[in-house]
Amino acid sequence: MRNEHKSIQITRQVIEVHHRGGFEIRIWSSNSEEVLKSLQDNGNVGSQKPVDFYSTEKDIPWDPHNDMFKFIFRFSKLTREELAENAVPTKREVLQVLMWILDPLGFLSCQTIGLKIHLQHIWWHNFEWDQELPERMLEEWRQWKTILQEIGTIEVPRCFAPATSEPGQVGLHTFFDACEQAYSAVCYLRGATDDKVVMSLVIPKSKRAPLKPLSIPRIELQAAVLGARLDHMVMSTRNLRIDKATYWSDSKTVLQWLTMDPRNIHQFVMYRVAEILETTLVKQWRWISSKLNVADGATKVTGQT
């Protein structure tokens, strides 16, 4: 919920603290007209010119008018047109494209995991850094470039709870999924009020499966560990109220492992189950069908790349 008065107080404190050190803070932006007006009207900050970060910043620009995070990638530092239709990249250039995509909160996990897997395949074949990829490796690259075009259409609300009324109960729901090449987890907040339910994306994350082959149940377990870590990080956030946490997996094997005596489980499974149960309770875990599992997005994209 908005708190313009507190925002105005904080901006003035920041300006004052920096002024004492001889610094003048000049660039501000806000989704609140009241906050922007206070910055312009205040005598100490009359020269402030609030800007629209959406038009000036790259990578993850914030659109204050709609209060949305958006994604714009210009790839201006690439040495040549690697993303052109008929361009044949090298291993170095594929890595440059991946590293140029700044996604600290994992919002683009479904789009970037395909390129990470492609780079893993390139690494596995031991190509030289400046060797152009052979024809058999280009199909994955071309298919990922079609996915790259979707990034410009993605919008993520900055605010978890845009509703004006305080939700009666806030739940954190974490989903997991895995395939042979990757595994993923994603956390959502569910806020329930008297008249409606609001769902908000908190943080997703995806990882490549290790080069050493693992069975699908073990990769699913890795996804559960990833999700438990994400959930613990979100639950540890001080200014985020969470009343209940629930974990969703479409792997009945993983759910069964969580209920077993650790002494009867292989070490690989035992250690990971132990980590999960350090921060979660067995009764918090639920089964969900693959069709309804929202973490499925990142693992299904891998099949297209």
N, C-alpha and C positions, 0 to 999 in steps of 0.2 A: 504494500500500500504506500501511497505517496506521503511524504512528510517534507513539504517545502520549507517550513520554518527551520527544521533541523539542517537541511541542505544549505540554506542561506547562512546559518551560523558556522557551519564547517568551512564554507568557502571564504568567509571573512577571516576565520582563524588561520586558514592556510595562507591567505594574502598577508596577514599581519606578521606571521612567523617568518615568512620569506622576506618581507620588507625590512625586518630587523637585521637580517643578514645581508642586506643590500641587493636583494633579488626582487624583480617585479614579475609577477605571474600575469601573463597577458592573454592566454588562449583558453577559452572556456566553451563548453557546450552543455546543454541540458535539454531534457524532454519537457521541462516545466517552464512555461512562459513567465511565471512569477519569479523563479530563480534567475532567469536571464535578465529580467527587468531590474532585479535588485543589484545585479552585477553592473549594469549600465548606469543606474541611478545613484549608487553609492559614491560619495565624494572621493574616496580613496582609490576607486577603480574606474574613474570616469573614462580612462583611455582604453578600457577593456573592449575587445571586439569578439563576442562569442561567435564561434564558427560552426559550420555543419561538417562534422567529421566524415560523414558519408561521402562528401565530395572531395576531401583532401587526403584521407588516409587510405592505405591499401591493405590487402590481406583480409582483415576482419573489420571492415568499417561499421560504425554504428550509425544507424539512421535515427536521429533523435525525434523526428517528426512522427514516425510510426513506432518508435521504441523497439527496433529490430536490429539484430546482428545480420549482416549480409556478407557475401564473399566475392571479392574481385581479385583476380590474378592476372597481372599484366606480363609477368615473366620477363621483365625488362633487362635483367642481368644475364640472360642466356647469350652465349657467344654467337649462336646462329638460330635459324628458324627450325628448331627441332620439332615443333608442333605443327609444322606445315603438313599438308596432306600427303605428299610423297617423300618427305624427309626420312632418312634412315639414321636413327640416333646411335651413339656409342654408349657403353656402360656408364661412362662418366656423365654423359648428358642426361641419361635416364635418372641417375642419382641427383643431378642438379635440379631437375624438374620436381622430384619428390621433396627435396629439401627446401624448395622455394615455397611450398604450400604450408603456410603457417596455420596450424590447427591445434592450439594448446588444450582446448576443451573437448576435442574429439568429435565435433559436430559433423565432420566430413568422413567419419570412419567408413561408411558404406562406399564412398567414392575412392578413398586413398588405399584401402586394403588391397584392391586389385593390382595397383602399381607396386606395392610392397612385395606381393607374391611374384609379380613379373621380375622384379629386381632380384629376388631370391633365386629364381630360375636362371637368370643371367649369371649370377655369382656361382651357382652350382656347375655351370658349363665352363667356368674358368676363362672367360673372355678377357682380353687385354683392355685396359681402361679406354684407349682411343680406337679400338677396333669396332667397326660398324657391325650392327647385329645382322646375323644371317636371315634369310627369308623365313625360315621356320620359326624364328622368334618374333617376327614382325606382326603376326596376327594378333597376339596378346596386346602389343603396344597400340595397334590401331583400334582395337576394341576398347581399350581403356581411354583413348582420346575421345571417343564418343561419350563416355561417362563423364569426362571432364567438362563437357559442355553443360551438364546439369548443374554444376556448382553455382553458376550465376543466378539460378532460379531459387536457390535455397534461402529461406528466411527463418531465423530462430528468435522468438520473443526473448527480450532481455529479462523481463519480469516473470517470476515464477507464478505469482498470483495476481493477475490484473483485476480480479473482482474487487469491488469496493468493500464488500462485507467480509468480516473475519471468518475463515472456515471453521466449522465445528470440530473437525478432525482432519489431521494431515498425515497421510501415509506415504511411505517411501517404498516403491515397488521396483525390484531389480530383476531383470530378465537375462538369461544366458543362452548361448547356442554355439555350436561348433560344427565344422566339417573337416575333411582331410587336410585342407590347406590353411585353415584359419579358425579362430574362435573369437567370440565377442561377448560383451556385456553392456547393458544400458540401464540407467536409473531414471525413474519417473516419479514426480510428486503428484499425489492425488489429494486435492482439497475438496471437501464436501461441505456445502452450505445447505440452508433450508430448502432452496429451490433448484440448485444445480450442482454438478460436479465439474471441477476444473482439473485437467491433466496437463502437466508441464514437463518437458524434457529437461533433465538436470545435467547429466554427463554420460556420453557413450564412450566406449573404447573397444578397439579390435587389435588383435595381434596375429602375426603369422604363426602357423604351427612350426615346431622345430624341424630341422632337416632330418633328424633321426625319426623314422616312422613310429607313430603311436596309434593305438587302436582308437576308434571313435569314442568309446566310453571314457578313455583316459584324456582325450582332448576335451570332451565335455566337462570332465572334472577340472581341467585347467581353466575352462571358462567360468566354472563356479568359483574357483579361487580368485580369478580376476574380478568377478562381480562382488564377492565378499569384501575385497579390498576397496573397490569403488564405494560400496555402500558404507563401509566403516569411515572412509574419508568424508563422505557427505554427512553422515551422522555426527561427526566430530566438529562440524561447522557450528560455531557458537550462536550466530544470529539467525539460524534456520531452525524453526520449530518442527519437530517430527514426533508424532505420537506413536506410530507403529511402523514396523518394517516387515516386508513380505518378500520372499525370494521365489522365483518361478523358473523351472527347468523342464524341458521336454524329454529329459533322459531319466527313465525309471531306474536305470543302473546307478546313477549318481545318487538319487534319492535313497536307494537301498543301502548304498555304502555309508551314508550318513547315520543310519540306524544300527549298523553292525558293531560288534565288539572289535576294536582296533587290533587286538592280538590275532584276529583271524583274517586280517587283510594284508596284502603285499605291501612292502615298505613304500613304494611309489604312491600308492593310494593312501596308506595310513598317514603319512606326513601331511598330505594335502587336506585330508579330512580333518586332521587335528587343527590345522590352521583355520579352516572354515568354522569349526566349532568353538574356536577361541572368541569369535565376535558374533556368532549367531546361535540360535537355538533350533533344534530339529523341528519343533512344532511350527516354526516360521516358514518352513519350506513347503512348496506346493508344486504339483504337476500341472503342466499346461500343454495343450496339443501344439504340434509344430506349426499348424496353420495360424494359430493365434499368437505365436511367440514373436514379439516385435524385434528381438535380437537377431532374428532370422535374416534381416536385411543385409547385414554385412557378410554373412556366410554364403548367401545366395548369389551376391554380386560376384564372388570369386569364381563361380561356375561360368560366368559370362566373360571372364577375362583370362 
